[in-house]
Amino acid sequence: MASLPDGDPAPPDGLLPASARDNGEADFGIYVHIPFCRVRCGYCDFNTYTATDMPGVAQAEYGSIAENEIAFAQHVLDASGVPARPVSTLFFGGGTPTLLPPGHLASLIRRISETWGIAPGAEITVEANPDTVDEDSLRELRDAGVTRVSFGVQSFVPRVLSQLDRTHNPEAVPQVVDAARRVGLSVSIDLIYGSPGETEDEWAHTLHEAIALQPDHISAYSLIVEPGTALARRVERGELAGIDEDTQATFYEMADETFSAAGYEWYEVSNWSRGVEHRSRHNLSYWTNTDWWGVGPGAHSHVGGVRWWNVKHPKAYADRLEQGLSPALAREILSGEEKYTEMVMLRLRIRDGLPISSLGPGHQEAVAWAIAGEFVDAHAALGGTLVLTRKGRLVADGVARQLLGS
């Protein structure tokens, strides 16, 4: 399981410095982490637990514990003088949020609405495994205010799913996608490519099946073998082949070609949508560095240039809130240089691009290098914005480092 970053100790009262008020015009989002899974996937290093290893916190209690943090967040923001804003995006991630009954998620939505209000037209997303929902539960979620469901499909090849420890039957995915549509939800599907031994034919099959569903949004992520995971141990023992970066690059190109031909536009390196209206506004808030509060063990937050992250252990998280203390483990107050670095790294990843005027002095040579190397679109650059080409998206972080002179 991934360790949390280093930072300064978070104050027990959670109060934010005066500088946190400076971003008061930005959108405000909420992320709610639901740390439950039926099976812990071998590649996953998220802060998640199965029913048998959930330490000290029952699923039935989790909603009320999360509501305690919502109340705490309201107090902290008010006491810190941060302007109150209605919630523009709300995202339930995990884990598997749909392991909680729809009524529990509805209660959390209600509590958030009562606390800050939910902006007209807000995007409310719930992640779901295909085998944890049906038309009735999806209808309950819609009635609670959910507008969007994101299915963790990963692959349509049983062998690949088994290798990833995914439990759903790929043949059932069209049924839940159709059910989500019937009740009026926007549909996104997540895919993972480059699993050990995955062939081009297998990935092409997954792409074909994904397009056949005609979802509103598709995410496709390269598999990363995270240290400490079961997958990493299998690779270390030689049971599975390691990750081949050249193969993953080929698979990315296949995905982009397939999605583009089917009418999807990339709007972030790993995300495609049917038009601007189906972009994930919540995820865009991360890439454009607006404000959000992360609820749950291990959740991260950002308000006005202050970042913090909660303790990972669910029991420690619950106990702190019960005592009226901040669940945050540590935080950092971003310097001007750190804000600038993040702005370049994140804005370059999105289709809207990085304004050349936002770059500091002395970076013109790097801009010329990016154009000459066909890492950015020359026409867009002449118009004043750096927009990555497909070639550039394959090495986005490297292009950003070159622009930053590092």
C-alpha positions, -999 to +999 in steps of 0.1 A: +000+000+000+015+034-010+029+054+018+018+090+024+042+118+014+063+137+039+051+171+052+048+193+082+027+180+111-009+191+106-024+212+135-049+193+157-076+219+151-071+217+113-072+255+109-058+269+077-034+299+073-047+332+061-032+325+026-058+298+021-085+325+016-068+337-015-084+311-038-119+319-027-132+324-062-122+289-073-146+260-077-150+238-046-153+200-049-156+171-025-139+138-028-153+110-006-130+079-002-148+046+004-121+022+014-139-011+010-133-038-017-146-074-021-112-085-032-080-065-031-066-064-066-029-074-069-019-043-087-036-018-064-017+003-039-047+025-029-058+027+007-084-001+006-095-030+027-116-061+023-143-070+048-120-096+064-091-072+070-110-039+077-094-029+110-118-015+136-144+002+113-175-016+100-190-008+067-223-001+083-207+027+105-186+043+078-212+067+065-217+083+099-179+085+104-175+103+071-203+127+081-182+136+111-154+148+088-179+168+067-190+186+099-154+191+109-146+205+074-174+230+077-160+242+110-124+245+097-133+264+066-156+288+085-131+294+113-103+299+088-123+326+070-123+306+037-153+319+017-182+294+016-190+280-019-215+255-031-201+221-042-196+221-079-183+185-082-186+155-058-168+123-064-172+090-045-140+069-051-123+040-035-122+011-031-156+003-043-182+029-032-211+008-044-203-018-017-221+007+005-259+006+002-272+034-021-290+049+010-257+054+027-243+073-003-276+093-005-272+103+032-237+116+025-249+136-005-277+150+016-253+160+044-230+177+019-259+196+004-271+207+038-235+218+047-224+238+017-252+235-009-247+218-043-244+241-072-269+239-101-257+215-127-232+200-103-214+168-114-218+139-089-199+108-097-198+073-082-172+047-091-186+012-094-174-023-102-198-038-128-208-066-105-218-044-076-248-026-091-280-033-110-308-011-124-325-007-091-294+004-072-284+027-101-319+043-100-316+049-063-283+066-069-298+088-096-327+097-073-301+107-046-286+132-071-259+112-088-253+123-124-225+100-135-212+065-129-177+054-136-173+016-142-140-001-134-140-024-164-102-025-169-104-052-197-128-074-217-104-103-217-110-129-190-073-139-188-062-103-182-090-097-156-079-128-137-043-116-137-055-083-123-077-101-097-108-085-111-140-104-102-166-093-128-176-111-159-169-089-189-201-102-206-221-085-179-207-050-186-230-041-214-260-049-191-250-025-164-240+002-189-274-001-205-291+000-171-272+031-162-283+048-194-320+037-188-320+055-155-304+086-170-268+085-158-238+096-178-214+066-182-177+064-180-155+033-182-120+028-170-095+006-188-060-006-179-034-015-206+000-032-206-006-060-182+022-086-182+018-107-213-011-087-227-011-090-265-020-064-291-049-086-301-062-087-266-059-050-262-076-044-296-104-066-284-109-046-252-108-013-273-134-027-297-157-038-269-154-005-251-163+015-282-193-008-289-208+003-255-207+040-267-199+054-232-198+091-227-163+090-213-133+066-214-102+066-192-072+044-202-043+040-178-010+021-182-005-005-156+021+005-131+037-022-109+037-004-076+063-015-050+049-036-022+019-049-041+011-085-048+017-079-085+051-065-078+060-096-057+049-119-086+070-100-110+100-101-086+096-139-083+096-143-121+060-156-121+050-127-144+068-107-170+077-072-162+061-041-178+074-033-213+073+005-218+075+002-256+045-021-256+026+003-234+034+032-257+021+011-287-011+003-267-016+040-259-013+049-296-038+021-304-062+035-279-059+071-291-064+061-327-094+039-319-111+065-297-105+093-321-119+073-350-150+067-329-156+104-322-139+108-288-115+136-281-087+135-256-089+162-230-062+149-206-034+125-213-054+094-201-089+106-207-113+109-237-149+121-239-177+126-264-175+164-264-167+190-238-199+183-218-188+148-209-154+156-196-149+147-159-152+181-143-140+167-109-108+153-123-102+186-143-104+203-109-072+184-099-054+193-131-064+229-129-056+231-092-089+244-078-101+236-043-114+203-029-118+186+005-110+149+006-131+130+031-119+096+044-088+077+055-058+086+034-078+112+014-059+143+001-072+179+001-062+212-013-075+246-004-058+279-014-023+265-018-025+243+013-024+205+008-030+179+035-036+142+037-055+122+063-041+093+084-045+060+065-057+037+092-095+037+093-096+032+131-071+060+137-091+082+113-124+075+131-109+080+166-095+114+157-128+126+145-146+112+176-122+133+197-129+164+177-094+164+162-083+168+126-079+135+108-050+150+089-016+135+093+005+162+076+003+191+053+023+214+032+019+251+023+030+255-013+057+281-021+054+303-052+080+281-069+061+249-060+028+264-073+045+273-106+060+238-110+026+222-104+009+245-128+033+236-156+032+199-149-006+197-146-017+222-173+005+206-199-014+173-195-048+188-206-060+196-240-067+232-231-030+234-228-004+256-211-003+293-220+032+302-231+027+336-214+025+317-180+061+304-184+089+322-166+117+340-183+144+320-201+121+293-213+118+303-249+145+278-259+126+250-243+094+260-262+114+260-295+127+225-286+092+212-279+079+226-313+109+212-332+106+178-316+069+177-325+060+173-288+035+202-290+012+213-317+030+240-338-002+258-348-015+260-312+020+272-301+019+300-326-014+310-311+002+312-276-006+278-261+014+246-257-008+216-265+008+181-265+007+160-296+002+123-293+040+119-294+042+145-266+016+128-245+037+097-244+065+117-226+044+144-210+064+145-178+097+147-197+084+177-218+073+194-186+107+189-170+124+203-201+101+234-199+110+238-162+147+235-170+151+204-148 
